[in-house]
Amino acid sequence: MEDQAAELRAMMQKSNGGKASDHKTRVIAVTSGKGGVGKTNISVNLAIAFAQTGKRVILIDGDLGMANVNVLLGITPKSNLLDVITKRKKMTDIIQNTEVGIQFIAGANGFSRIANLTDDERNSFAEEFTTLSSADIIIIDTGAGVSDNVLKFVEAADEAYVVTTPEPTAITDAYGLIKIIATDLINSQITMKLIVNKVQSADEGKRIAEKIIKVVAQFLNTPVEYLGFIYDDSTVFSSVLRQKPFIISQPNSKAAGCIKHIVSRIDKTTIKPTGGFSGFIQKIMKKR
């Protein structure tokens, strides 16, 4: 493992012109226990909000079964991560610039093949990932639920933002996901934070979050931070229909204001040491 970490550091150094870099890339996995809670919409709008603060942001569609980030962005990807795994493309070939200030990488159903790569393919793929190290923020929109692909992305990230809504099923599934992250991810140093979507009031968001955090603390002895809430706002639905993120189409909406507030809170927190960007690559490449 130490030899692999040394190789990754050497790759990082090489990609930076031979100089060791102290640049810190924040890797965020946005995830949820069930579908339909607005996870992808939050991922897209968070990414854009970060970019609006002057950061270089890369958004990766990690929902390998129902990938739809490109739909919300109104773009059609011509290549994806599978093309990099199979060496048909370089990572720099598949990164798409967007009109909303972020860069986008499309996922692929074949990403699960990463567990069976040869050593040569594994090293090549890891080296391709190092080209993303100049980003300030990498946001991974994972799939919903607790599949191996979801957990791989979560475990590799610095932070996991668990999205839920006030619906009882969403709350139950959010707790279930947090439980699996807390108990099943070996040596995971992941920091978990909670976002409550589609609320009618700030009090409702706080109440739902406190309910989940209390149960998690009681039964799992795991810290979870309440990151913020997003109003149940009709402009979100209309923006989806127009395939234009609401923070762009409706920047003064209540939902957009919530996203900006959450980004402001994130900016004020430091990243818990998790091995840095080389650690992210290392954890992405290992078998679960």
C-alpha positions as CSV (number, residue, x, y, z in Angstrom):
1,M,0.0,0.0,0.0
2,E,2.9,2.4,0.8
3,D,4.4,1.6,-2.6
4,Q,1.2,2.4,-4.3
5,A,0.8,5.7,-2.4
6,A,4.4,6.6,-3.4
7,E,3.6,5.9,-7.0
8,L,0.5,8.1,-6.9
9,R,2.5,10.9,-5.3
10,A,5.0,10.6,-8.1
11,M,2.2,10.8,-10.7
12,M,0.9,13.9,-9.0
13,Q,4.3,15.4,-9.0
14,K,4.9,14.6,-12.7
15,S,1.5,16.2,-13.7
16,N,2.6,19.3,-11.9
17,G,5.8,19.8,-13.8
18,G,7.9,17.8,-11.3
19,K,7.0,20.0,-8.3
20,A,5.2,18.7,-5.3
21,S,1.9,20.5,-4.9
22,D,0.2,21.6,-1.7
23,H,-3.1,22.2,-3.6
24,K,-6.0,20.7,-1.8
25,T,-8.9,19.3,-3.8
26,R,-12.1,18.9,-1.8
27,V,-13.9,15.7,-2.9
28,I,-17.6,15.6,-2.0
29,A,-20.0,12.7,-2.6
30,V,-23.7,13.7,-2.7
31,T,-25.7,10.7,-1.9
32,S,-29.1,9.5,-0.6
33,G,-30.8,6.4,0.8
34,K,-33.6,6.5,-1.8
35,G,-34.3,8.1,-5.2
36,G,-36.6,11.0,-5.8
37,V,-35.2,13.3,-3.0
38,G,-33.5,15.8,-5.3
39,K,-30.0,14.5,-4.9
40,T,-28.9,15.2,-8.5
41,N,-30.5,18.6,-8.7
42,I,-28.6,19.5,-5.5
43,S,-25.3,18.2,-6.8
44,V,-25.6,20.2,-10.0
45,N,-26.6,23.5,-8.3
46,L,-24.0,23.1,-5.6
47,A,-21.3,22.7,-8.2
48,I,-22.5,25.8,-10.0
49,A,-22.7,27.8,-6.8
50,F,-19.1,26.8,-6.0
51,A,-18.0,27.9,-9.4
52,Q,-19.7,31.2,-9.0
53,T,-17.3,31.8,-6.0
54,G,-14.3,31.5,-8.4
55,K,-13.5,27.9,-7.8
56,R,-12.6,25.3,-10.4
57,V,-15.3,22.6,-10.1
58,I,-15.6,19.2,-11.7
59,L,-18.9,17.4,-11.4
60,I,-18.8,13.6,-11.9
61,D,-22.0,11.7,-12.6
62,G,-21.6,8.6,-10.4
63,D,-25.1,7.4,-10.7
64,L,-24.1,4.5,-12.9
65,G,-27.6,3.1,-13.4
66,M,-29.7,6.2,-13.9
67,A,-27.2,8.8,-15.0
68,N,-29.1,12.1,-15.5
69,V,-26.7,14.9,-14.6
70,N,-26.3,15.6,-18.3
71,V,-30.1,16.0,-18.6
72,L,-30.3,18.7,-16.0
73,L,-27.4,20.5,-17.7
74,G,-29.0,20.1,-21.1
75,I,-25.9,18.4,-22.7
76,T,-25.3,15.1,-24.4
77,P,-22.0,13.4,-23.4
78,K,-20.0,11.8,-26.3
79,S,-17.8,9.8,-24.0
80,N,-17.6,8.7,-20.4
81,L,-15.4,7.1,-17.7
82,L,-15.7,3.7,-19.3
83,D,-13.8,5.1,-22.3
84,V,-11.0,6.0,-20.0
85,I,-11.0,2.5,-18.3
86,T,-10.8,0.8,-21.6
87,K,-8.1,3.3,-22.8
88,R,-10.2,4.5,-25.7
89,K,-9.9,8.0,-24.3
90,K,-7.8,10.1,-22.0
91,M,-9.4,11.8,-19.0
92,T,-8.8,15.2,-20.6
93,D,-10.8,14.0,-23.6
94,I,-14.0,13.2,-21.7
95,I,-14.1,16.3,-19.5
96,Q,-16.8,18.6,-20.9
97,N,-16.9,22.3,-20.4
98,T,-20.3,23.7,-19.8
99,E,-22.0,27.1,-20.2
100,V,-22.6,27.3,-16.4
101,G,-19.0,27.5,-15.4
102,I,-18.3,23.9,-14.3
103,Q,-16.7,20.9,-16.0
104,F,-18.6,17.6,-16.3
105,I,-17.5,14.0,-16.5
106,A,-20.2,11.4,-17.5
107,G,-20.3,8.1,-15.6
108,A,-20.8,4.7,-17.2
109,N,-22.7,1.5,-16.3
110,G,-19.4,-0.4,-16.9
111,F,-17.6,1.4,-14.1
112,S,-18.1,-1.7,-11.9
113,R,-15.5,-3.3,-14.2
114,I,-12.9,-1.4,-12.2
115,A,-12.8,-4.2,-9.7
116,N,-11.4,-6.6,-12.3
117,L,-8.8,-4.5,-14.0
118,T,-5.3,-5.8,-14.6
119,D,-2.4,-4.1,-12.8
120,D,-1.5,-2.2,-16.0
121,E,-5.1,-1.0,-16.5
122,R,-5.4,0.0,-12.9
123,N,-2.2,2.0,-12.9
124,S,-3.2,3.7,-16.2
125,F,-6.6,4.6,-14.9
126,A,-5.1,6.0,-11.6
127,E,-2.7,8.1,-13.6
128,E,-5.6,9.5,-15.7
129,F,-7.4,10.5,-12.5
130,T,-4.4,12.6,-11.4
131,T,-5.2,15.0,-14.2
132,L,-8.2,16.2,-12.1
133,S,-5.9,17.2,-9.2
134,S,-5.9,20.9,-10.1
135,A,-9.7,21.2,-9.3
136,D,-10.7,23.0,-6.2
137,I,-13.9,21.0,-5.8
138,I,-14.9,17.6,-7.2
139,I,-18.5,16.7,-6.6
140,I,-19.7,13.2,-7.2
141,D,-23.4,12.6,-7.7
142,T,-23.7,9.0,-6.6
143,G,-26.6,6.7,-7.2
144,A,-29.3,6.3,-4.6
145,G,-29.2,3.4,-2.2
146,V,-26.3,1.2,-0.9
147,S,-24.9,-0.5,-4.0
148,D,-21.1,-1.2,-4.1
149,N,-20.7,1.5,-6.7
150,V,-22.3,4.1,-4.4
151,L,-20.3,3.0,-1.4
152,K,-17.0,3.1,-3.4
153,F,-17.6,6.7,-4.3
154,V,-18.6,7.6,-0.8
155,E,-15.7,5.9,0.8
156,A,-13.2,7.6,-1.6
157,A,-14.6,11.1,-0.8
158,D,-13.6,13.6,1.9
159,E,-17.2,14.2,2.8
160,A,-20.6,12.6,2.2
161,Y,-23.6,14.9,2.0
162,V,-26.7,12.7,2.6
163,V,-29.8,14.2,1.1
164,T,-33.3,13.4,2.6
165,T,-36.8,15.0,2.6
166,P,-39.4,15.2,5.3
167,E,-41.1,12.0,4.0
168,P,-40.9,9.1,6.5
169,T,-39.5,6.7,3.9
170,A,-36.8,9.1,3.0
171,I,-35.9,9.7,6.6
172,T,-35.7,5.9,7.3
173,D,-33.6,5.3,4.2
174,A,-31.3,8.2,5.0
175,Y,-30.7,6.6,8.4
176,G,-30.1,3.2,6.8
177,L,-27.5,4.7,4.5
178,I,-25.7,6.5,7.3
179,K,-25.7,3.2,9.3
180,I,-24.0,1.3,6.5
181,I,-21.5,4.1,5.9
182,A,-20.7,4.2,9.6
183,T,-20.5,0.5,10.2
184,D,-19.5,-1.2,6.9
185,L,-16.9,1.1,5.3
186,I,-13.5,-0.2,6.6
187,N,-11.1,2.5,7.8
188,S,-13.4,5.2,6.4
189,Q,-12.6,8.7,7.7
190,I,-15.6,10.1,5.9
191,T,-17.3,13.2,7.3
192,M,-21.1,12.9,7.0
193,K,-23.3,15.9,6.6
194,L,-27.1,16.1,6.2
195,I,-29.1,18.2,3.8
196,V,-32.9,18.3,4.1
197,N,-34.6,19.0,0.8
198,K,-38.2,20.1,0.0
199,V,-39.1,21.6,3.4
200,Q,-41.8,24.2,4.0
201,S,-39.8,26.1,6.7
202,A,-36.4,26.4,8.3
203,D,-37.9,24.9,11.4
204,E,-39.0,21.8,9.6
205,G,-35.6,21.3,8.1
206,K,-33.9,21.7,11.5
207,R,-36.5,19.4,13.2
208,I,-36.0,16.6,10.6
209,A,-32.2,16.9,10.8
210,E,-32.1,16.8,14.6
211,K,-34.3,13.7,14.6
212,I,-31.9,11.8,12.4
213,I,-28.8,13.1,14.2
214,K,-30.2,12.1,17.6
215,V,-31.0,8.5,16.5
216,V,-27.6,8.2,14.7
217,A,-25.8,9.4,17.9
218,Q,-27.8,7.1,20.1
219,F,-27.4,3.9,18.1
220,L,-24.3,4.4,16.0
221,N,-22.2,6.7,18.1
222,T,-21.3,8.6,14.9
223,P,-21.2,12.3,14.4
224,V,-23.4,13.8,11.6
225,E,-23.5,17.5,11.0
226,Y,-26.6,19.4,9.8
227,L,-25.5,21.3,6.7
228,G,-28.7,23.0,5.8
229,F,-32.1,22.8,4.1
230,I,-33.7,23.7,0.8
231,Y,-37.2,25.0,0.4
232,D,-39.9,23.1,-1.5
233,D,-39.8,25.6,-4.4
234,S,-41.8,25.4,-7.6
235,T,-39.0,27.1,-9.5
236,V,-37.0,23.8,-9.1
237,F,-39.5,21.8,-11.1
238,S,-39.8,24.4,-13.8
239,S,-36.0,24.6,-14.1
240,V,-35.8,20.8,-14.6
241,L,-38.3,21.0,-17.4
242,R,-36.3,23.8,-19.0
243,Q,-33.0,21.8,-18.5
244,K,-31.5,24.8,-16.9
245,P,-30.3,24.7,-13.2
246,F,-32.4,26.9,-11.0
247,I,-29.4,28.7,-9.6
248,I,-28.9,30.0,-13.1
249,S,-32.5,30.4,-14.3
250,Q,-33.9,31.6,-11.0
251,P,-30.9,33.0,-9.0
252,N,-33.2,34.9,-6.6
253,S,-35.4,32.0,-5.8
254,K,-35.7,30.6,-2.3
255,A,-34.1,27.3,-3.4
256,A,-31.1,29.2,-4.9
257,G,-30.7,31.2,-1.7
258,C,-30.5,27.9,0.3
259,I,-27.9,26.5,-2.0
260,K,-25.8,29.6,-1.7
261,H,-26.1,29.5,2.1
262,I,-24.9,25.9,2.1
263,V,-21.9,26.7,-0.1
264,S,-21.0,29.6,2.2
265,R,-21.1,27.2,5.2
266,I,-19.0,24.6,3.4
267,D,-16.4,27.3,2.5
268,K,-16.0,28.1,6.2
269,T,-15.1,24.5,7.1
270,T,-11.7,22.8,6.6
271,I,-11.3,19.4,5.0
272,K,-10.6,16.6,7.5
273,P,-7.3,14.9,6.5
274,T,-8.2,11.8,4.5
275,G,-5.1,11.2,2.4
276,G,-5.6,14.1,0.0
277,F,-6.3,13.6,-3.7
278,S,-3.8,10.7,-3.9
279,G,-5.9,9.1,-1.1
280,F,-9.0,9.6,-3.2
281,I,-7.5,7.8,-6.1
282,Q,-6.1,5.0,-3.9
283,K,-9.6,4.4,-2.4
284,I,-11.3,4.5,-5.8
285,M,-8.9,1.9,-7.2
286,K,-9.1,-0.6,-4.3
287,K,-11.4,-3.5,-4.3
288,R,-14.4,-3.5,-1.9
